[in-house]
Each structure stands twice: as C-alpha cells, then as structure tokens.
C-alpha cells in the first residue's frame, strides 16, 4: 500500500510562487497580504482529481493557522496526464514574514487516494530581510 502511495506522489508536481501585495496590505494595522500561484502537474499516466487541501500557515511570531477544505478556489479539478492545473489564492499575515506548507488529497482515475505534499515556502515582505 505504501509503495502505491509513493508511486502516485512521484507522479504529481507542485510548484508555488508567492508574492507580496503592497497595494492590498495595511502595515499600520498589522495586515500583510500575500498572493501565491500554484501549478499542479500530472506526470503520471492516468487522470487525477484534486479533492481537498490542507495548509499550515505560520507567521513570523510562530503563530500557526491551519486551513482545510474541499478542492482549491471552489474547484475539485481533474488533471489529465501531462497537463498542469494553475490557480492563484492568498493569505493575510499579521507579520512581515511567514511560511506556508501543506498537502493536497488526490484521487486517481483508478481510485487510488493519496496525499501530495507541498514543501514549505516563504511569505516575505520585500524589506523584511534588510
């Protein structure tokens, strides 16, 4: 069973590109808005569906918030072999820096259900590390 999950995990690629949204942020009130664009690629040989998400968001004070829900941006997309599903979303932090990581629960066309892990990535205000 574990080998089957590992096989499926290797078939999915996740790339995240975060960015700070200065025009939507309000630093005086401790609101730092970040957007991120995610690309989920299916490198396998059969279609897969993204069923749910689990995000762990940690701000610069090590306060942790977890977000769980069905799909992403209101969809549970089907991703054919060799294709990429792309979406954008966002997070608001009370600090100038933070991290996100998590997982997607996926299902293959043949019925295998597995988690794909999203490696930690930084949410960083452009001047935070100077």
N, CA, C and O atoms as a DFTB+ gen file, in Angstrom:
520 C
 N C O
     1  1       0.818      -1.195       0.000
     2  2       0.000       0.000       0.000
     3  2       0.863       1.261       0.000
     4  3       0.584       2.217      -0.724
     5  1       1.925       1.249       0.830
     6  2       2.799       2.418       0.907
     7  2       3.530       2.648      -0.413
     8  3       3.710       3.795      -0.823
     9  1       3.957       1.571      -1.089
    10  2       4.625       1.721      -2.385
    11  2       3.672       2.334      -3.404
    12  3       4.085       3.140      -4.238
    13  1       2.420       1.960      -3.340
    14  2       1.409       2.514      -4.249
    15  2       1.269       4.023      -4.030
    16  3       1.232       4.792      -4.991
    17  1       1.190       4.445      -2.755
    18  2       1.102       5.881      -2.445
    19  2       2.340       6.621      -2.928
    20  3       2.234       7.701      -3.509
    21  1       3.519       6.039      -2.688
    22  2       4.765       6.670      -3.129
    23  2       4.778       6.841      -4.640
    24  3       5.223       7.867      -5.153
    25  1       4.291       5.835      -5.345
    26  2       4.240       5.910      -6.804
    27  2       3.394       7.089      -7.252
    28  3       3.781       7.836      -8.151
    29  1       2.240       7.252      -6.625
    30  2       1.354       8.348      -7.007
    31  2       1.934       9.698      -6.631
    32  3       1.827      10.657      -7.396
    33  1       2.549       9.780      -5.460
    34  2       3.154      11.049      -5.029
    35  2       4.218      11.508      -6.018
    36  3       4.351      12.705      -6.270
    37  1       4.966      10.582      -6.574
    38  2       6.014      10.936      -7.534
    39  2       5.439      11.402      -8.864
    40  3       6.142      12.036      -9.652
    41  1       4.187      11.101      -9.120
    42  2       3.540      11.497     -10.381
    43  2       3.019      12.929     -10.354
    44  3       2.636      13.469     -11.392
    45  1       3.002      13.541      -9.187
    46  2       2.426      14.879      -9.055
    47  2       3.532      15.873      -8.711
    48  3       4.331      15.649      -7.802
    49  1       3.559      16.962      -9.449
    50  2       4.493      18.036      -9.144
    51  2       3.720      19.253      -8.657
    52  3       2.655      19.567      -9.188
    53  1       4.246      19.930      -7.660
    54  2       3.613      21.148      -7.149
    55  2       4.672      22.246      -7.099
    56  3       5.710      22.092      -6.455
    57  1       4.401      23.340      -7.778
    58  2       5.296      24.489      -7.771
    59  2       4.505      25.704      -7.293
    60  3       3.406      25.962      -7.783
    61  1       5.063      26.452      -6.335
    62  2       4.373      27.608      -5.763
    63  2       5.238      28.849      -5.934
    64  3       6.439      28.820      -5.666
    65  1       4.620      29.940      -6.382
    66  2       5.301      31.222      -6.497
    67  2       4.538      32.271      -5.689
    68  3       3.484      32.743      -6.116
    69  1       5.073      32.637      -4.518
    70  2       4.413      33.643      -3.683
    71  2       4.853      35.064      -4.061
    72  3       5.915      35.265      -4.649
    73  1       4.012      36.040      -3.708
    74  2       4.378      37.443      -3.897
    75  2       3.626      38.292      -2.874
    76  3       2.519      37.962      -2.448
    77  1       4.257      39.380      -2.503
    78  2       3.691      40.320      -1.551
    79  2       2.815      41.314      -2.308
    80  3       3.205      41.794      -3.372
    81  1       1.635      41.628      -1.770
    82  2       0.709      42.566      -2.399
    83  2       0.666      43.853      -1.581
    84  3      -0.171      44.017      -0.694
    85  1       1.584      44.757      -1.896
    86  2       1.679      46.016      -1.147
    87  2       0.392      46.817      -1.218
    88  3      -0.023      47.417      -0.227
    89  1      -0.247      46.832      -2.387
    90  2      -1.455      47.647      -2.581
    91  2      -2.649      47.161      -1.764
    92  3      -3.591      47.920      -1.538
    93  1      -2.622      45.910      -1.320
    94  2      -3.726      45.382      -0.514
    95  2      -3.363      45.279       0.972
    96  3      -4.219      45.011       1.815
    97  1      -2.095      45.495       1.272
    98  2      -1.625      45.376       2.652
    99  2      -1.849      46.671       3.416
   100  3      -1.963      47.749       2.833
   101  1      -1.908      46.537       4.735
   102  2      -2.077      47.688       5.618
   103  2      -1.145      47.499       6.815
   104  3      -1.587      47.116       7.899
   105  1       0.161      47.774       6.610
   106  2       1.139      47.529       7.678
   107  2       0.834      48.250       8.985
   108  3       1.150      47.737      10.059
   109  1       0.224      49.434       8.910
   110  2      -0.109      50.169      10.141
   111  2      -1.041      49.361      11.039
   112  3      -0.991      49.474      12.264
   113  1      -1.895      48.544      10.415
   114  2      -2.828      47.710      11.168
   115  2      -2.341      46.263      11.295
   116  3      -3.085      45.389      11.740
   117  1      -1.088      46.018      10.902
   118  2      -0.539      44.668      11.010
   119  2      -1.158      43.687      10.042
   120  3      -1.351      42.521      10.387
   121  1      -1.475      44.130       8.835
   122  2      -2.024      43.232       7.803
   123  2      -1.092      43.223       6.599
   124  3      -0.919      44.232       5.916
   125  1      -0.505      42.075       6.361
   126  2       0.408      41.875       5.237
   127  2      -0.229      40.828       4.324
   128  3      -0.426      39.680       4.723
   129  1      -0.541      41.231       3.116
   130  2      -1.280      40.368       2.189
   131  2      -0.310      39.755       1.179
   132  3       0.495      40.449       0.557
   133  1      -0.412      38.461       1.040
   134  2       0.412      37.717       0.103
   135  2      -0.484      36.930      -0.849
   136  3      -1.518      36.392      -0.453
   137  1      -0.070      36.875      -2.095
   138  2      -0.734      36.016      -3.080
   139  2       0.246      34.899      -3.415
   140  3       1.455      35.044      -3.240
   141  1      -0.285      33.800      -3.891
   142  2       0.578      32.724      -4.369
   143  2      -0.117      32.049      -5.541
   144  3      -1.334      31.867      -5.555
   145  1       0.694      31.688      -6.518
   146  2       0.203      30.951      -7.682
   147  2       0.771      29.544      -7.591
   148  3       1.970      29.347      -7.397
   149  1      -0.117      28.576      -7.736
   150  2       0.257      27.170      -7.619
   151  2       0.062      26.488      -8.965
   152  3      -0.956      26.678      -9.630
   153  1       1.047      25.696      -9.353
   154  2       0.925      24.828     -10.521
   155  2       0.997      23.387     -10.040
   156  3       1.971      22.978      -9.408
   157  1      -0.049      22.622     -10.347
   158  2      -0.091      21.200     -10.008
   159  2       0.015      20.445     -11.320
   160  3      -0.865      20.552     -12.174
   161  1       1.089      19.681     -11.486
   162  2       1.300      18.958     -12.739
   163  2       1.118      17.461     -12.536
   164  3       1.531      16.893     -11.525
   165  1       0.494      16.848     -13.516
   166  2       0.273      15.405     -13.507
   167  2       1.299      14.769     -14.438
   168  3       1.174      14.837     -15.661
   169  1       2.316      14.148     -13.837
   170  2       3.368      13.488     -14.613
   171  2       3.101      11.987     -14.756
   172  3       3.945      11.237     -15.245
   173  1       1.913      11.567     -14.320
   174  2       1.558      10.152     -14.374
   175  2       0.905       9.772     -15.692
   176  3       0.883      10.554     -16.643
   177  1       0.374       8.560     -15.729
   178  2      -0.209       8.032     -16.964
   179  2      -1.729       7.976     -16.940
   180  3      -2.343       7.521     -17.905
   181  1      -2.350       8.436     -15.845
   182  2      -3.814       8.472     -15.818
   183  2      -4.298       9.766     -15.168
   184  3      -3.558      10.389     -14.407
   185  1      -5.516      10.169     -15.457
   186  2      -6.054      11.403     -14.876
   187  2      -6.136      11.319     -13.352
   188  3      -6.311      10.244     -12.778
   189  1      -6.004      12.482     -12.718
   190  2      -6.153      12.577     -11.274
   191  2      -7.099      13.730     -10.959
   192  3      -7.312      14.621     -11.780
   193  1      -7.659      13.694      -9.760
   194  2      -8.526      14.773      -9.302
   195  2      -8.017      15.268      -7.960
   196  3      -7.679      14.477      -7.080
   197  1      -7.964      16.592      -7.812
   198  2      -7.587      17.211      -6.549
   199  2      -8.860      17.319      -5.712
   200  3      -9.776      18.062      -6.065
   201  1      -8.917      16.581      -4.607
   202  2     -10.127      16.506      -3.787
   203  2     -10.173      17.559      -2.690
   204  3     -11.204      18.200      -2.486
   205  1      -9.044      17.744      -1.974
   206  2      -9.055      18.661      -0.838
   207  2      -7.662      19.222      -0.586
   208  3      -6.664      18.743      -1.126
   209  1      -7.630      20.262       0.259
   210  2      -6.376      20.918       0.592
   211  2      -6.226      21.004       2.104
   212  3      -7.205      21.010       2.851
   213  1      -4.975      21.070       2.527
   214  2      -4.625      21.296       3.928
   215  2      -3.404      22.203       3.926
   216  3      -2.332      21.807       3.469
   217  1      -3.564      23.415       4.432
   218  2      -2.460      24.375       4.522
   219  2      -2.107      24.604       5.979
   220  3      -2.984      24.664       6.841
   221  1      -0.818      24.733       6.245
   222  2      -0.303      25.131       7.549
   223  2       0.402      26.466       7.318
   224  3       1.409      26.534       6.613
   225  1      -0.136      27.515       7.914
   226  2       0.380      28.869       7.717
   227  2       0.980      29.326       9.042
   228  3       0.302      29.350      10.069
   229  1       2.255      29.687       9.003
   230  2       2.969      30.105      10.211
   231  2       3.467      31.527      10.009
   232  3       4.159      31.810       9.032
   233  1       3.118      32.426      10.928
   234  2       3.583      33.805      10.774
   235  2       4.945      33.980      11.449
   236  3       5.500      33.033      12.005
   237  1       5.473      35.201      11.391
   238  2       6.790      35.487      11.941
   239  2       6.901      35.361      13.447
   240  3       8.009      35.347      13.982
   241  1       5.773      35.269      14.146
   242  2       5.756      35.050      15.594
   243  2       5.536      33.584      15.944
   244  3       5.313      33.244      17.106
   245  1       5.599      32.716      14.933
   246  2       5.359      31.270      15.080
   247  2       3.923      30.934      15.449
   248  3       3.657      29.851      15.970
   249  1       2.995      31.845      15.186
   250  2       1.572      31.521      15.354
   251  2       1.152      30.689      14.139
   252  3       1.406      31.066      12.995
   253  1       0.513      29.566      14.405
   254  2       0.156      28.629      13.337
   255  2      -1.354      28.623      13.127
   256  3      -2.133      28.579      14.079
   257  1      -1.741      28.668      11.860
   258  2      -3.149      28.564      11.479
   259  2      -3.252      27.451      10.439
   260  3      -2.440      27.385       9.516
   261  1      -4.238      26.587      10.585
   262  2      -4.449      25.518       9.608
   263  2      -5.729      25.787       8.834
   264  3      -6.736      26.231       9.387
   265  1      -5.662      25.507       7.545
   266  2      -6.814      25.687       6.664
   267  2      -7.055      24.365       5.947
   268  3      -6.152      23.816       5.316
   269  1      -8.271      23.866       6.050
   270  2      -8.667      22.626       5.362
   271  2      -9.935      22.914       4.569
   272  3     -10.767      23.723       4.980
   273  1     -10.069      22.253       3.446
   274  2     -11.291      22.422       2.688
   275  2     -11.307      21.581       1.441
   276  3     -10.296      21.004       1.039
   277  1     -12.471      21.522       0.836
   278  2     -12.625      20.797      -0.420
   279  2     -11.955      21.565      -1.541
   280  3     -12.104      22.783      -1.645
   281  1     -11.220      20.859      -2.376
   282  2     -10.647      21.443      -3.575
   283  2      -9.822      22.681      -3.319
   284  3      -9.315      22.906      -2.220
   285  1      -9.702      23.487      -4.377
   286  2      -8.989      24.759      -4.332
   287  2      -9.777      25.772      -5.135
   288  3     -10.318      25.437      -6.189
   289  1      -9.853      26.990      -4.663
   290  2     -10.590      28.093      -5.305
   291  2     -11.955      27.642      -5.851
   292  3     -12.335      27.987      -6.970
   293  1     -12.671      26.876      -5.047
   294  2     -14.015      26.455      -5.421
   295  2     -14.095      25.330      -6.443
   296  3     -15.175      25.037      -6.956
   297  1     -12.979      24.703      -6.741
   298  2     -12.957      23.621      -7.730
   299  2     -12.320      22.363      -7.145
   300  3     -11.518      22.424      -6.213
   301  1     -12.695      21.238      -7.708
   302  2     -12.013      19.963      -7.475
   303  2     -11.546      19.499      -8.860
   304  3     -12.149      18.614      -9.466
   305  1     -10.470      20.107      -9.343
   306  2     -10.102      19.914     -10.741
   307  2      -9.638      18.506     -11.082
   308  3      -9.014      17.817     -10.275
   309  1      -9.963      18.103     -12.308
   310  2      -9.429      16.878     -12.908
   311  2      -8.224      17.316     -13.732
   312  3      -8.298      18.286     -14.486
   313  1      -7.127      16.605     -13.585
   314  2      -5.905      16.958     -14.295
   315  2      -5.469      15.763     -15.147
   316  3      -5.035      14.744     -14.609
   317  1      -5.582      15.884     -16.463
   318  2      -5.175      14.788     -17.343
   319  2      -3.659      14.562     -17.305
   320  3      -2.914      15.452     -16.896
   321  1      -3.199      13.386     -17.726
   322  2      -1.758      13.131     -17.784
   323  2      -1.067      14.180     -18.656
   324  3      -1.562      14.556     -19.719
   325  1       0.089      14.639     -18.176
   326  2       0.872      15.598     -18.940
   327  2       0.369      17.032     -18.874
   328  3       0.925      17.907     -19.537
   329  1      -0.665      17.288     -18.092
   330  2      -1.245      18.629     -18.014
   331  2      -0.960      19.274     -16.662
   332  3      -0.556      18.619     -15.701
   333  1      -1.191      20.598     -16.627
   334  2      -0.973      21.391     -15.417
   335  2      -2.258      22.137     -15.080
   336  3      -2.909      22.703     -15.957
   337  1      -2.612      22.130     -13.799
   338  2      -3.696      22.977     -13.300
   339  2      -3.051      24.119     -12.539
   340  3      -2.215      23.892     -11.665
   341  1      -3.435      25.351     -12.865
   342  2      -2.846      26.543     -12.248
   343  2      -3.948      27.358     -11.590
   344  3      -5.027      27.533     -12.157
   345  1      -3.669      27.858     -10.386
   346  2      -4.617      28.739      -9.712
   347  2      -3.857      29.700      -8.814
   348  3      -2.695      29.472      -8.477
   349  1      -4.525      30.771      -8.434
   350  2      -3.950      31.747      -7.515
   351  2      -4.879      31.937      -6.329
   352  3      -6.101      31.872      -6.457
   353  1      -4.271      32.173      -5.170
   354  2      -5.018      32.423      -3.952
   355  2      -4.179      33.341      -3.076
   356  3      -3.194      33.914      -3.542
   357  1      -4.560      33.484      -1.812
   358  2      -3.814      34.397      -0.972
   359  2      -3.926      34.082       0.502
   360  3      -4.714      33.239       0.930
   361  1      -3.103      34.797       1.269
   362  2      -3.092      34.664       2.727
   363  2      -2.760      36.027       3.327
   364  3      -2.002      36.807       2.750
   365  1      -3.333      36.295       4.481
   366  2      -3.053      37.533       5.202
   367  2      -2.338      37.163       6.495
   368  3      -2.814      36.337       7.274
   369  1      -1.187      37.791       6.706
   370  2      -0.420      37.563       7.925
   371  2      -0.423      38.826       8.778
   372  3      -0.645      39.927       8.274
   373  1      -0.179      38.659      10.055
   374  2      -0.033      39.785      10.960
   375  2       1.421      40.205      11.119
   376  3       1.726      41.126      11.877
   377  1       2.319      39.529      10.404
   378  2       3.746      39.837      10.443
   379  2       4.277      39.963       9.026
   380  3       3.616      39.564       8.068
   381  1       5.478      40.522       8.896
   382  2       6.064      40.762       7.574
   383  2       6.614      39.496       6.922
   384  3       6.917      39.499       5.729
   385  1       6.745      38.437       7.675
   386  2       7.240      37.181       7.126
   387  2       6.425      36.018       7.656
   388  3       5.749      36.124       8.680
   389  1       6.500      34.915       6.947
   390  2       5.837      33.692       7.368
   391  2       6.151      32.574       6.396
   392  3       6.907      32.753       5.441
   393  1       5.568      31.434       6.650
   394  2       5.734      30.294       5.752
   395  2       4.391      29.602       5.557
   396  3       3.479      29.721       6.376
   397  1       4.300      28.882       4.457
   398  2       3.160      28.002       4.209
   399  2       3.691      26.654       3.751
   400  3       4.739      26.568       3.111
   401  1       2.965      25.623       4.083
   402  2       3.227      24.270       3.607
   403  2       1.934      23.501       3.749
   404  3       0.985      23.979       4.371
   405  1       1.891      22.319       3.180
   406  2       0.659      21.558       3.330
   407  2       0.599      20.349       2.432
   408  3       1.617      19.740       2.103
   409  1      -0.623      20.011       2.040
   410  2      -0.823      18.837       1.191
   411  2      -2.155      18.942       0.458
   412  3      -3.067      19.661       0.867
   413  1      -2.229      18.202      -0.631
   414  2      -3.476      18.009      -1.367
   415  2      -3.823      16.530      -1.289
   416  3      -2.942      15.679      -1.414
   417  1      -5.088      16.218      -1.084
   418  2      -5.545      14.842      -1.206
   419  2      -6.039      14.676      -2.634
   420  3      -6.868      15.449      -3.116
   421  1      -5.518      13.658      -3.299
   422  2      -5.801      13.411      -4.706
   423  2      -6.435      12.025      -4.874
   424  3      -6.320      11.155      -4.011
   425  1      -7.102      11.856      -6.010
   426  2      -7.645      10.534      -6.369
   427  2      -7.329      10.278      -7.831
   428  3      -7.564      11.129      -8.689
   429  1      -6.795       9.099      -8.105
   430  2      -6.518       8.721      -9.491
   431  2      -7.801       8.198     -10.130
   432  3      -8.757       7.848      -9.438
   433  1      -7.806       8.152     -11.435
   434  2      -8.978       7.632     -12.157
   435  2      -9.280       6.185     -11.762
   436  3     -10.435       5.761     -11.790
   437  1      -8.234       5.425     -11.392
   438  2      -8.437       4.033     -10.993
   439  2      -8.849       3.895      -9.527
   440  3      -9.061       2.781      -9.048
   441  1      -8.965       5.034      -8.804
   442  2      -9.498       5.002      -7.447
   443  2      -8.490       5.117      -6.324
   444  3      -8.883       5.141      -5.158
   445  1      -7.200       5.189      -6.632
   446  2      -6.197       5.341      -5.576
   447  2      -6.315       6.738      -4.972
   448  3      -6.361       7.732      -5.696
   449  1      -6.363       6.808      -3.640
   450  2      -6.420       8.095      -2.936
   451  2      -5.079       8.272      -2.222
   452  3      -4.598       7.362      -1.547
   453  1      -4.486       9.453      -2.380
   454  2      -3.154       9.693      -1.824
   455  2      -2.979      11.180      -1.558
   456  3      -3.693      12.014      -2.115
   457  1      -2.018      11.498      -0.699
   458  2      -1.680      12.885      -0.410
   459  2      -0.425      13.276      -1.167
   460  3       0.519      12.494      -1.282
   461  1      -0.428      14.489      -1.679
   462  2       0.743      15.093      -2.305
   463  2       1.178      16.232      -1.411
   464  3       0.381      17.112      -1.085
   465  1       2.437      16.222      -1.014
   466  2       2.919      17.204      -0.057
   467  2       3.443      18.452      -0.753
   468  3       4.066      18.374      -1.812
   469  1       3.182      19.600      -0.143
   470  2       3.632      20.885      -0.649
   471  2       4.736      21.351       0.285
   472  3       4.496      21.607       1.465
   473  1       5.933      21.459      -0.244
   474  2       7.082      21.853       0.565
   475  2       6.910      23.278       1.087
   476  3       6.240      24.092       0.450
   477  1       7.505      23.588       2.236
   478  2       7.394      24.946       2.789
   479  2       7.919      25.998       1.815
   480  3       8.910      25.787       1.116
   481  1       7.227      27.130       1.789
   482  2       7.692      28.270       1.005
   483  2       7.474      29.526       1.829
   484  3       6.601      29.575       2.697
   485  1       8.278      30.537       1.546
   486  2       8.258      31.749       2.339
   487  2       7.272      32.784       1.835
   488  3       7.057      32.935       0.632
   489  1       6.685      33.486       2.775
   490  2       5.878      34.677       2.514
   491  2       6.686      35.813       3.137
   492  3       6.761      35.927       4.360
   493  1       7.288      36.651       2.295
   494  2       8.260      37.609       2.796
   495  2       8.006      38.992       2.198
   496  3       7.999      39.169       0.980
   497  1       7.799      39.960       3.082
   498  2       7.708      41.367       2.671
   499  2       9.060      41.750       2.084
   500  3      10.087      41.394       2.662
   501  1       9.106      42.462       0.956
   502  2      10.386      42.762       0.291
   503  2      11.436      43.418       1.182
   504  3      12.629      43.204       0.963
   505  1      11.041      44.205       2.172
   506  2      12.017      44.864       3.036
   507  2      12.280      44.151       4.341
   508  3      13.032      44.657       5.173
   509  1      11.682      42.988       4.546
   510  2      11.738      42.317       5.846
   511  2      13.112      41.763       6.188
   512  3      13.433      41.612       7.367
   513  1      13.917      41.462       5.207
   514  2      15.191      40.800       5.485
   515  2      16.381      41.738       5.367
   516  3      17.527      41.289       5.406
   517  1      16.129      43.027       5.224
   518  2      17.221      44.003       5.125
   519  2      17.783      44.347       6.480
   520  3      18.708      45.154       6.578
